[in-house]
Amino acid sequence: MPRAVLLFPLAFLVQGCLAKAALDVATLPVKAASRAVDLATTSQSEADEKRGREIRRREAELAKLERRYEREREDCERGDADACEDARGTYAEIERLLPSVPVEPTR
């Protein structure tokens, strides 16, 4: 008799565990597919953040080129022929990069 009393609640516990396991197995493909879609797609905010980082990188590169161009131009004005050639090359780099940097609207 004491065995039956102990086995009766145990039978209900095992049923619950089996039902939970069956549910987990049944929903696993759906969860996996959903996760794969989440990983494969980029949200709008993620795309905006990526675009912002790229724009800031280009702006920093443009600022660096402009500072270098200014130094080379000053050296060129002092008579350094090599600086004149360097300034032309730097200016060409600025011209190449400039179209990819958005213009701030005037207020």
N, C-alpha and C positions, 0 to 999 in steps of 0.2 A: 504494500500500500504506500509506504513512504516514497518508493521509487516512482510510482504513478504521479504522485503529487509534484515531484520534482520535474518529471518529464513533460507534464502538461504545459507549464509556462515556457519551458524550453522550446517546445514545438512552435509556439507563437513567435518567439524571438527569432528562430531560424527562418520562419516564413517571411518575416519582415526583412531580414538580411538578404534572402533570396530575391524578394521583390525589388529591393533597392539595387541589388547587383544587376538584375535584368533591366531595370530602368536605365542604369548607367550605361550598360552595353548598347541599349537601343538608341540612346541619345548621343553617344560618342561620335558617330559619323557627322551628325548635324553640327555639333560643337567644333569638330575639327575643320569642317568646311567653312564655318563662320569665321574661325580664327584665321584660316588661310586667306579668305577674302579681306579681312581686316589688315593682314600683313601685306597683301598685294596691292591694296589701294592706298592712295594718299588723300587725306582729308583736305578740305579747302584751307583750313588754318595751317596745316603742315606745309602745304604748297606756298602759302603766303609767307610763312617764316623762311622757307628756303629761298624764295625770290628776294626777300628783304636782305638776307645774308649775302646773296650774290651781288645785289646792288651796292651794299656797303663795301664789299670787297673791291668792286670796280671803282667806286668813288675814292677809296683809299689809294688805289693804284694810280688813278688820275691825279690826285693831289701830289703824290710822290713824283710823278713825271713832270708836273708843272713846276715843282720846286727845283728839280734837276735842270729843267729847261731854263729857268730863270738864272741859275748859277752859270750855266754854259753860255747863255746869251751875254751876261755881264763880262765873262772872260773873253768872249768873242769881241765885244766892243773895246776891250783893252788891247786888242791886237793878236790874240791867240787863235791862229788859223785852225788848229785841231779842235778847239772848243766850238768854232763855227760849224765844223762838220758834225761834231757830236750834237750840237743844238738842232741841226736839221734832222738828224736821226731821231732825236727825242721828240721833236715836233711831229714827225711822221707817226710815231707811236701814239702820241696824244690824239692825232686825227683819226687813227684806227680805233681807239678806245672810246672816243667821245660819243659816237652814235649809240653805244650800248648803255650809256648812263642817262637815266631819265632827267628831264629838266624840271626843277621845282616851279610850281605855278607862282606868279607874282600876286601879291595881296594888295 
